Amino acid sequence: MYLETIKSKRNGKIYVSHLVRETFREDGKIKHRTLSNVSKLPPAQLLALKNSLKGKKGDFNLEDLRHGRSYEFGASYVFMELAKNLGLDKMIFSQKTQCREDVLAMIVGRLVYQGSKLSLTNMYQDTFLWALAGHELGVRPDVEAHCYKPMDELLERKDKIERKLSKKHLEDGCMVLYDMTNTWFEGKYEDSDLVAFGKPKGGKVGYKQIAIGLLTDKKGCPVGVEIFKGSTSDQTTVLGEVKKLSEKYGLKNLIFTGDRGMLTPKRIAEVNEIDYSTITALTHSQIKTLHEKDNIQMELFDSRSILEVMDDDNKNIRYMLCKNENTMRDENATRRALIAKIEKELTQKSSVKQKRQRVRVAASVGRLFERCKVEKFFQWDVDDNGKLTWSLNEEKVKQEEKFDGCYIIRTDAPKENIGKDETVLAYRDLQKVEQAFRNLKTVSLELRPMHHKTDERLKSHIFLSTLAYYIQWNATQLLKPLFDEDGKYKEKRWTFQHVVERLKSIRITENLIDGVVVKKEVSQPDEEQQKILNLLGVKLK
């Protein structure tokens, strides 16, 4: 008798069987027959049985034990489990399917490895991630079948997933935060309806881009993302997002919070028509208009307290008057530095004695003010001989300085629903959406470069990355005690990226005897790693 291992391939999968067989003669011919199928036995028992059938006896010597392959395990396992603890797996699809597991693998892969989908499949020999998603360990997943096709199915379910997210994190009368960013592209996207030239927000001039709008709850937890053409203006997206909240999610009486460039008077009116309230900030010119109408006085601004003022024309509108001393000093110093720079250059231009063309001198002064944006403080003229004369209006400068550090938060939400302090805090909370964009684009999720060329795949990639941020956001909340105990400045140690690296060092290793894998063993977490696991509520299997 002997133990025979048979491998067979069916429907693209490899199946392994272990059979106890014997050889015998019949009519002078050597034949084989199966006595037992022992495929369900653990590897160690299979090895013991194999040796026993060969006539070997006794226990294994410690010298026979060898380490086989070692795979990253900790980070992949922890975030896969956290996704399931958050219910994200069932939000993606209620039943366990290979497609759902592949989507989860790509979401977790975005947190742990970033890079392209192809590079993630190529890591099959280094990570246990794909095995956690139901793939055979050490076998490379097919990028088309296990990445691109699941991405397409994920996009088809986007509305359903976001509806489940909103149901979990939003309720009637709650506050939502909304902001937009853009991300730039290199290469050709000639057939794209999304990738286009537009006004860049990150200072990346001369590149095509797409616009991304993100909805979060008041804590900054993402509940929805939309992708727009790169030339789309922020304010034109507001009505669509509000209708999505109202019609698709069925939410009522929300307080919609957006920045001053997004919630213009026209957009606010559109939001109010759906019975939603708004929170935003006034622009510099709007503050000046209120001041000129004697609706507010500059003496009312105080850095130590927030003063609430009703609008004279509409008692449903409240203004929260705020002042920041640091901002005041920064704005004052910046303006004075720009004025000093202009004065120096104007002095040089005006000291030229030779005759010049009037148009050329005026154009050079115009370009100077175009760069520095302080022309309103100066009076200047160029005569027919090209002689420049100028003066600084110090009174205008002093008038402008009165507004330094002052800002006004506007809301039409009822006072009984939200007070002045909470209103101001709500607007400041928009920085949580900006933080989400930073994580999506650079810090940890590295949204770009995007390796997809079709609009549908771009949308799916961004949605997948947003779901990865959903896990990261929740993990960060659970890890708050760790971050709160951290040092400062040079003593600071913990970031989310460092947490990921600490978890990645938890590995799963094959134990071999005579080349046979008898056990896969997970490395023992140290005290620090165990603390992270406890905070995240995950136990290693």
C-alpha positions in Angstrom: 0.0 0.0 0.0 1.0 3.6 -0.6 -0.3 7.1 -0.4 -0.9 8.8 -3.8 -1.6 12.5 -4.3 -3.6 13.3 -7.4 -4.2 16.8 -8.8 -7.0 17.6 -11.2 -8.2 20.8 -12.9 -11.9 21.5 -13.3 -13.5 24.8 -14.3 -10.2 26.6 -13.9 -9.7 25.3 -10.3 -7.1 22.8 -9.1 -8.4 20.0 -6.8 -6.1 17.8 -4.7 -7.0 14.3 -3.6 -5.1 11.9 -1.3 -5.8 8.2 -1.8 -4.5 5.1 -0.1 -3.9 2.6 -2.9 -2.4 -0.8 -3.4 -0.8 -2.7 -6.3 -1.8 -6.2 -7.3 -1.4 -8.7 -10.1 -4.3 -10.1 -12.0 -3.9 -12.4 -15.0 -0.2 -11.5 -15.1 -1.0 -7.8 -15.3 -0.1 -5.1 -12.6 -3.2 -3.2 -11.5 -4.0 -0.6 -8.9 -7.0 0.0 -6.8 -8.1 2.6 -4.3 -8.7 1.5 -0.7 -9.6 4.8 0.9 -9.9 8.5 0.2 -8.1 10.3 3.0 -8.2 13.8 1.5 -9.8 15.3 4.6 -7.0 14.4 6.9 -4.8 17.2 8.1 -1.3 17.5 6.4 0.5 16.2 9.5 -1.6 13.0 9.6 -1.2 12.5 5.9 2.6 12.7 6.3 2.5 10.3 9.2 0.3 7.9 7.2 2.6 8.2 4.2 5.7 7.3 6.3 3.8 4.5 8.1 2.9 2.9 4.8 6.6 3.1 3.9 7.5 1.2 7.1 8.9 4.2 9.0 8.1 4.5 12.7 8.6 6.9 15.5 8.0 10.6 16.0 9.5 13.3 13.8 12.8 14.8 14.9 13.0 18.5 15.5 15.7 18.7 12.9 13.2 17.6 10.3 11.1 20.8 10.8 11.7 23.5 8.2 10.1 26.8 7.4 8.5 27.2 4.0 7.0 30.3 2.5 6.1 33.3 4.6 3.2 35.6 3.7 2.0 39.0 5.0 -1.0 38.2 7.0 -1.8 40.7 9.8 -2.9 43.8 8.0 -4.8 41.9 5.3 -6.6 39.8 7.9 -7.4 42.6 10.3 -8.9 45.0 7.8 -10.8 42.2 6.1 -12.3 41.3 9.4 -12.9 44.9 10.3 -14.8 45.3 7.0 -17.0 42.4 8.0 -17.5 43.8 11.5 -18.7 47.1 10.0 -21.1 45.2 7.7 -19.4 46.4 4.6 -19.4 42.9 3.1 -23.2 42.6 3.3 -23.6 46.2 2.0 -21.6 45.2 -1.1 -23.7 42.1 -1.6 -26.0 40.2 0.9 -24.7 36.8 -0.1 -21.1 35.5 0.0 -19.9 35.2 -3.6 -16.5 35.2 -5.2 -17.2 38.6 -6.7 -17.9 40.1 -3.2 -14.7 38.5 -1.8 -12.7 39.9 -4.7 -14.1 43.4 -4.1 -13.2 43.2 -0.4 -9.7 42.1 -1.4 -9.2 45.1 -3.6 -10.6 47.5 -1.0 -8.3 46.1 1.7 -5.5 46.0 -0.9 -5.9 49.7 -1.4 -5.4 50.2 2.3 -2.4 47.9 2.7 -0.6 48.1 -0.7 -2.0 50.8 -3.0 -0.8 50.4 -6.6 -2.6 49.1 -9.6 -5.0 46.1 -9.6 -2.4 44.2 -11.7 0.3 44.8 -9.1 -2.1 43.5 -6.4 -2.6 40.2 -8.2 1.1 39.9 -8.7 1.6 39.9 -5.0 0.0 36.5 -4.6 3.4 35.0 -3.5 3.9 37.6 -0.8 0.5 38.2 0.8 -2.2 36.0 2.3 -4.8 38.6 1.1 -6.0 36.6 -1.9 -6.2 33.4 0.2 -8.5 35.3 2.6 -10.7 36.1 -0.4 -11.1 32.4 -1.2 -8.2 31.9 -3.8 -5.7 29.1 -3.6 -2.6 30.1 -1.8 0.3 30.7 -4.1 -1.8 30.8 -7.3 -2.0 34.1 -9.1 -5.6 35.5 -9.5 -6.6 36.6 -13.0 -6.7 40.4 -13.1 -9.6 40.4 -15.6 -11.8 37.9 -13.8 -11.0 38.8 -10.2 -10.4 42.6 -10.4 -11.9 44.3 -13.5 -15.1 42.2 -13.7 -15.9 42.7 -9.9 -15.1 46.4 -10.3 -17.8 46.6 -13.0 -20.3 44.8 -10.8 -19.4 47.0 -7.9 -20.2 50.1 -9.9 -23.6 48.7 -10.9 -24.4 48.3 -7.1 -23.1 51.7 -6.2 -26.5 53.3 -5.5 -27.6 50.4 -3.4 -24.4 50.4 -1.3 -24.6 54.2 -0.7 -28.2 53.9 0.3 -27.2 51.3 2.9 -24.4 53.6 4.1 -26.8 56.6 4.4 -29.3 54.4 6.3 -26.6 53.4 8.8 -25.1 56.9 9.3 -27.7 59.5 8.4 -31.2 60.2 9.8 -33.9 62.8 9.3 -32.9 66.2 10.6 -29.2 65.4 10.8 -26.3 67.3 9.3 -24.4 66.3 6.2 -21.1 67.8 5.0 -20.3 68.2 1.3 -17.2 69.3 -0.5 -15.4 68.9 -3.8 -11.9 68.3 -5.0 -10.2 67.4 -8.3 -7.4 65.1 -9.3 -5.2 65.5 -12.3 -4.3 63.1 -15.1 -1.3 62.3 -17.3 -1.6 60.6 -20.6 -4.3 60.5 -23.2 -8.0 60.2 -22.3 -9.4 61.1 -25.7 -12.6 59.1 -25.4 -13.4 60.2 -21.9 -16.4 62.4 -21.0 -15.0 63.0 -17.5 -11.4 63.9 -18.0 -11.2 67.5 -19.1 -9.4 70.8 -18.5 -10.8 72.8 -15.6 -9.9 75.2 -12.8 -7.4 73.2 -10.6 -7.6 73.3 -6.8 -4.2 71.7 -6.1 -2.2 74.1 -8.1 -1.5 71.5 -10.9 -1.9 73.8 -13.9 -1.9 72.5 -17.5 -3.3 69.0 -16.8 -6.7 67.5 -17.5 -8.6 66.5 -14.4 -11.9 65.1 -13.0 -14.0 66.5 -10.1 -15.0 64.5 -7.1 -17.8 65.3 -4.7 -17.9 63.7 -1.3 -20.8 63.4 1.2 -20.1 62.6 4.8 -22.0 62.7 8.1 -21.1 65.4 10.6 -18.2 63.3 11.9 -16.6 63.0 8.5 -17.6 59.4 7.8 -18.1 59.0 4.0 -21.6 58.0 2.8 -21.5 58.9 -0.9 -19.2 59.9 -3.7 -19.9 61.4 -7.2 -17.6 61.9 -10.1 -18.0 64.8 -12.4 -16.4 66.2 -15.5 -13.1 68.1 -14.7 -14.6 71.4 -15.8 -17.6 71.2 -13.5 -18.2 74.1 -11.2 -18.6 73.2 -7.5 -21.9 75.0 -7.1 -23.6 73.3 -10.0 -23.4 70.0 -8.3 -25.3 71.0 -5.1 -28.8 70.5 -6.4 -28.0 67.0 -7.7 -26.5 65.9 -4.3 -29.5 67.4 -2.4 -31.9 65.5 -4.7 -30.0 62.3 -4.1 -30.3 62.7 -0.4 -34.0 63.6 -0.6 -35.2 61.3 -3.4 -32.9 58.3 -3.4 -32.1 58.1 0.3 -35.5 59.5 1.5 -34.0 61.8 4.1 -36.0 64.8 5.4 -35.1 68.2 7.0 -31.3 67.8 6.6 -28.9 70.6 7.3 -26.6 70.7 4.3 -23.2 72.2 5.0 -20.9 73.5 2.2 -18.2 76.1 1.7 -18.9 79.7 0.7 -18.0 79.2 -3.0 -20.4 76.3 -3.3 -23.5 77.5 -1.5 -24.2 80.7 -3.4 -27.6 82.5 -2.8 -29.1 80.8 -5.9 -27.9 77.3 -4.7 -29.2 78.1 -1.1 -32.6 78.9 -2.6 -32.6 75.5 -4.5 -31.7 73.6 -1.3 -34.5 75.4 0.7 -37.1 74.4 -1.9 -36.5 70.8 -0.9 -37.1 71.8 2.7 -33.4 71.4 3.7 -31.5 74.0 5.7 -28.0 75.2 5.0 -24.8 76.2 6.8 -22.1 78.1 4.9 -19.8 81.1 5.3 -20.1 84.6 3.8 -17.6 85.8 1.2 -15.5 88.8 1.8 -17.7 91.0 -0.4 -20.9 89.7 1.3 -19.4 90.7 4.7 -18.7 94.2 3.4 -22.2 94.5 2.1 -23.7 93.6 5.5 -21.4 96.2 7.0 -22.5 98.9 4.6 -26.1 98.1 5.3 -25.4 98.5 9.0 -26.6 94.9 9.5 -23.4 94.3 11.4 -20.7 96.5 13.1 -17.0 95.6 13.1 -17.0 96.1 16.9 -19.2 93.1 17.3 -16.4 90.7 16.2 -14.7 89.1 19.2 -12.1 86.3 19.2 -13.3 85.2 22.7 -17.0 84.7 21.9 -19.4 84.1 19.1 -22.1 86.7 18.6 -25.3 85.8 16.8 -27.1 88.4 14.6 -30.4 88.1 12.8 -30.7 89.3 9.2 -32.7 92.6 8.9 -34.6 91.4 5.8 -35.2 87.8 6.8 -35.5 86.8 10.4 -35.0 83.1 9.5 -31.4 83.8 8.6 -28.8 84.0 11.4 -25.2 85.2 11.2 -22.5 84.0 13.6 -19.8 86.6 13.9 -16.4 85.1 14.5 -12.8 86.4 14.7 -9.5 84.6 14.7 -6.5 86.5 16.0 -3.9 84.3 14.3 -5.7 84.7 10.9 -5.9 88.5 11.5 -2.1 88.7 12.0 -1.4 86.5 9.0 -3.7 88.5 6.7 -2.3 91.8 7.9 1.3 90.6 7.4 0.6 89.2 4.0 -1.1 92.3 2.7 1.7 94.6 4.0 4.3 92.4 2.4 2.6 92.5 -0.9 2.1 96.3 -0.7 5.8 96.7 0.2 6.8 94.6 -2.8 4.6 96.6 -5.2 5.9 99.9 -3.8 9.5 98.8 -4.4 8.7 97.8 -8.1 6.6 100.9 -8.7 9.4 103.1 -7.4 11.8 101.5 -9.8 9.5 102.0 -12.7 8.7 105.6 -11.9 12.4 106.5 -11.5 13.1 105.9 -15.2 13.7 109.3 -16.8 13.9 108.3 -20.5 10.8 108.6 -22.7 8.8 105.3 -23.1 5.7 104.1 -24.8 2.7 104.8 -22.5 0.9 101.5 -23.5 3.9 99.4 -22.7 4.5 101.0 -19.2 0.8 100.7 -18.4 0.8 97.0 -19.4 3.8 96.2 -17.2 2.1 97.9 -14.2 -1.1 95.9 -15.0 0.9 92.6 -15.0 2.4 93.6 -11.7 -1.0 94.1 -10.0 -2.4 91.0 -11.7 0.2 89.0 -9.8 -0.3 90.6 -6.4 -4.0 91.6 -6.3 -3.6 94.8 -4.3 -4.4 97.4 -7.0 -7.4 98.7 -5.1 -5.0 100.3 -2.6 -3.1 102.3 -5.2 -3.7 105.2 -7.5 -1.5 105.4 -10.5 -1.2 107.0 -14.0 1.1 107.0 -17.0 1.4 110.2 -19.0 2.1 110.5 -22.8 5.8 110.3 -22.2 5.6 107.0 -20.3 6.2 108.7 -17.0 4.6 106.7 -14.1 3.2 108.4 -11.0 1.6 106.5 -8.2 0.5 106.8 -4.5 -0.7 104.4 -1.8 -4.2 105.0 -0.3 -3.4 104.3 3.3 -7.0 105.0 4.3 -8.2 102.1 2.1 -5.6 99.9 3.6 -6.7 100.7 7.2 -10.4 100.1 6.2 -9.5 96.7 4.8 -7.5 95.8 7.9 -10.7 96.1 10.0 -12.0 92.9 8.3 -8.8 90.9 9.0 -9.5 87.7 10.8 -13.2 88.3 10.7 -15.6 85.7 9.2 -19.3 85.1 9.3 -21.1 81.7 9.4 -24.6 81.9 7.8 -27.4 79.5 8.5 -31.1 79.3 7.9 -31.6 76.3 10.2 -34.1 76.9 13.0 -32.4 78.1 16.2 -34.1 75.3 18.2 -32.5 72.7 16.0 -28.9 74.1 16.1 -27.3 76.7 18.3 -24.7 79.2 17.4 -21.7 77.3 18.7 -22.8 74.1 17.0 -23.3 76.0 13.8 -19.8 77.4 13.7 -18.4 74.0 14.6 -20.4 72.4 11.8 -18.8 74.7 9.2 -15.3 74.1 10.7 -16.1 70.4 10.4 -15.8 70.7 6.6 -12.1 70.2 7.2 -13.0 66.6 7.9 -14.0 66.2 4.3 -10.8 67.9 3.2 -8.9 65.4 5.4 -10.8 62.6 3.6 -9.5 64.0 0.3 -6.0 64.2 1.6 -6.1 60.5 2.5 -7.7 59.5 -0.7 -5.3 61.4 -2.9 -2.0 61.3 -1.2 -1.5 60.3 2.4 -2.5 56.7 2.5 -4.8 55.5 -0.3 -2.9 57.1 -3.3 -5.9 57.5 -5.5 -3.7 58.4 -8.4 -2.0 57.5 -10.7 -5.1 55.9 -12.1 -4.4 52.9 -14.4 -7.8 52.8 -16.0 -8.8 54.4 -19.3 -12.6 54.1 -19.4 -14.9 56.4 -17.5 -16.8 53.5 -15.9 -13.6 52.0 -14.6 -12.5 55.4 -13.3 -15.8 55.8 -11.4 -15.4 52.3 -10.0 -11.8 52.9 -8.9 -12.8 56.1 -7.1 -15.8 54.4 -5.4 -13.6 51.4 -4.4 -11.0 53.9 -2.9 -13.8 55.7 -1.0 -14.9 52.4 0.5 -11.3 51.8 1.6 -11.4 55.2 3.3 -14.6 54.1 5.0 -12.7 51.3 6.6 -9.8 53.6 7.4 -12.1 56.3 9.0 -13.7 53.7 11.2 -10.3 52.2 12.1 -9.0 55.6 13.0 -12.0 56.2 15.4 -11.3 52.8 17.1 -7.6 53.6 17.4 -8.2 57.1 18.9 -6.8 56.0 22.4 -3.6 55.0 20.7 -3.2 58.3 18.9 -4.3 60.3 22.0 -1.5 58.7 24.0 1.1 59.5 21.4 3.9 62.0 21.9 4.3 65.3 20.1 6.8 66.7 17.6 10.0 64.5 17.6 8.4 62.2 20.2 5.4 61.5 17.9 5.3 58.0 16.6 1.9 56.8 15.5 0.2 57.4 12.2 -2.4 55.2 10.4 0.4 54.2 8.0 2.6 53.1 10.8 -0.3 51.0 12.3 -0.6 49.3 8.9 3.2 48.5 8.8 3.1 47.1 12.4 0.2 44.8 11.4 2.0 43.8 8.2 4.8 42.4 10.2 2.5 39.7 11.6 3.1 36.9 9.1 1.8 33.4 8.4 4.5 30.8 7.8 4.4 27.3 6.4 6.0 24.6 8.6 7.5 21.8 6.5 8.6 18.2 7.2 10.2 16.4 4.2 8.8 19.1 2.0 5.2 18.6 3.1 3.3 21.5 4.7 2.2 20.1 8.0 1.0 23.4 9.5 0.6 27.1 8.8 1.5 29.2 11.8 0.7 32.9 12.5 3.5 34.8 14.2 2.8 35.8 17.8 1.8 39.5 18.1 4.0 41.5 20.4 2.5 43.7 23.1 2.1 46.7 20.8 0.5 44.7 18.0 -1.9 43.1 20.4 -3.0 46.5 21.7 -3.8 47.5 18.1 -5.8 44.2 17.6 -7.7 44.8 20.8 -8.6 48.4 19.9 -9.8 47.2 16.5 -11.8 44.4 18.0 -10.1 41.7 15.9 -8.8 38.3 17.1 -6.2 36.5 15.0 -7.3 33.0 14.0 
